[in-house]
């Protein structure tokens, strides 16, 4: 679905002939005297509906469809409430601002080609005036929400510090090692195993004599990381094979391991770096905690505001569940 028509449906545009639309679609809800039709909600949910039908069936499909319907209906009601409140307080969006917003849309989505923009509108059955209305309403919702919610968000330094201390486990960093591995498949017969062990001993001797581990691994390793010189990157020791965990724990940085023998492979390990378990300092995570708290506070203020708008305006839900 084209981004223009998605915007039209998502931002609350309904056909000019509202009575005919209601008659054909049925009502989903009213906000004051403004109708939200079943068709409006169904159109928004169309791509989600396809995904749900591919992933679920039976009772679970019905449950998830009902949940998606309620969420979309709530969002549509909330947008209508904001538009009604914008109208109630006598606010308006300057026409010049609407012009600038549409010009920005044309520039960003159509490379400045107004002809392509108009063609897209025609393809989706929207006139320039209808799209202008959509844009104006979208801007009204954004402006009002910013004024009533966004500008009121406050997060104190003390709250940020308290959140850090209360959730300190979230900022613990496990021990990590930067390791390389060289592996050789042992084969099935005893003779093959003996040959592979001799090869492993030869390769280890070459590395301890000064040859680069990564180069040797790239040339001779039979493991999945051979092309990268056996590089495992930074990894938690616990993510390694059990046979390797103890070796990594006691292997000094820069030293190649003895041959590690398992039923199916011989391994050589090199630890290139080690990070001990630690806690990320407050200064490092302060900004992300503050942003998280700000998002939570904004959501709290938004929910409180929407509750107030529901009390101030008339909301009547007609179709709380998706039609079959």
Residue pairs with C-beta under 8 A, 6 or more apart in sequence:
1 46
1 47
2 120
2 123
2 124
3 109
4 120
4 121
4 124
4 126
4 131
5 124
5 125
5 126
7 134
7 138
8 124
8 126
8 130
8 131
8 134
9 40
9 43
9 44
10 44
11 79
11 134
11 137
11 138
11 141
12 36
12 40
12 76
12 79
12 80
12 83
12 137
13 130
13 133
13 134
13 137
14 21
14 35
14 36
14 37
14 40
15 21
16 130
18 35
21 35
21 37
21 39
22 35
22 37
24 39
25 37
25 38
25 39
25 40
26 37
26 38
26 39
26 318
26 319
26 323
27 35
27 36
27 37
27 38
27 318
27 319
28 36
28 37
28 38
28 40
28 41
28 73
28 76
28 317
28 318
28 319
29 35
29 36
29 73
29 76
29 77
29 315
29 316
29 317
29 318
29 319
30 36
30 314
30 315
30 316
30 318
31 77
31 80
31 81
31 84
31 313
31 314
31 315
32 84
32 313
32 314
34 80
34 83
34 84
36 73
36 76
36 77
36 80
38 319
38 323
40 76
41 69
41 72
41 73
41 76
41 319
41 322
42 49
42 322
42 323
44 72
44 76
45 68
45 69
45 72
45 322
48 68
49 65
49 68
52 61
52 64
52 65
52 68
53 61
56 64
65 322
66 321
66 322
68 322
69 321
69 322
70 320
70 321
73 317
73 319
73 320
77 315
77 317
78 306
78 309
79 141
81 306
81 309
81 310
81 313
81 315
82 140
82 141
82 144
82 145
82 309
83 137
83 140
83 141
84 309
84 313
85 144
85 309
85 312
85 313
86 140
86 141
86 143
86 144
88 312
88 313
91 140
91 143
91 144
93 136
93 139
93 140
93 143
97 139
98 132
98 135
98 136
98 139
101 135
101 139
102 131
102 132
102 135
105 117
105 135
106 112
106 113
106 114
106 117
109 117
110 116
110 117
110 120
118 128
121 127
121 128
121 131
126 134
145 302
148 301
148 305
149 298
149 301
149 302
149 305
150 298
152 301
153 294
153 297
153 298
153 301
154 297
155 290
155 293
155 294
155 297
159 293
160 286
160 289
160 290
160 293
161 282
163 289
163 292
163 293
164 171
164 282
164 285
164 286
164 289
168 279
171 279
171 280
171 285
172 277
172 278
172 279
172 280
173 275
173 277
173 278
173 279
173 280
174 236
174 238
174 277
175 236
175 237
175 274
175 275
175 276
175 277
176 234
176 235
176 236
176 274
176 275
177 234
177 235
177 236
177 237
177 248
177 271
177 273
177 274
177 275
178 232
178 233
178 234
178 235
178 271
178 272
178 273
178 274
179 232
179 235
179 240
179 248
179 269
179 270
179 271
179 272
180 213
180 214
180 217
180 225
180 229
180 230
180 231
180 232
180 269
180 270
180 272
181 217
181 221
181 223
181 225
181 230
181 232
181 244
181 267
181 268
181 269
181 270
182 203
182 213
182 216
182 217
182 220
182 221
182 223
182 230
182 267
182 268
182 269
183 221
183 222
183 223
183 230
183 265
183 266
183 267
183 268
184 196
184 199
184 200
184 220
184 221
184 222
184 265
184 266
185 196
185 222
185 264
185 265
186 192
186 193
186 196
186 197
186 263
186 264
186 265
186 266
187 193
187 195
187 196
196 266
197 259
197 261
197 266
199 220
200 259
200 266
200 268
201 259
203 216
203 220
203 268
204 256
204 258
204 259
204 268
206 216
207 213
207 216
207 256
207 268
207 270
208 256
213 229
213 230
213 256
213 268
213 270
214 229
214 230
214 231
215 229
217 225
217 226
217 229
217 230
217 268
218 226
218 227
218 228
218 229
218 230
221 230
223 230
223 265
225 231
225 232
230 270
232 240
234 273
234 275
237 245
237 248
237 249
238 245
240 248
241 262
243 260
243 262
243 267
244 260
244 267
244 269
247 257
247 260
247 269
248 269
248 271
251 257
251 269
251 271
252 271
253 271
253 272
253 273
253 274
254 270
254 271
254 272
255 270
255 271
256 268
256 269
256 270
257 267
257 268
257 269
257 270
259 266
259 267
259 268
260 266
260 267
260 268
260 269
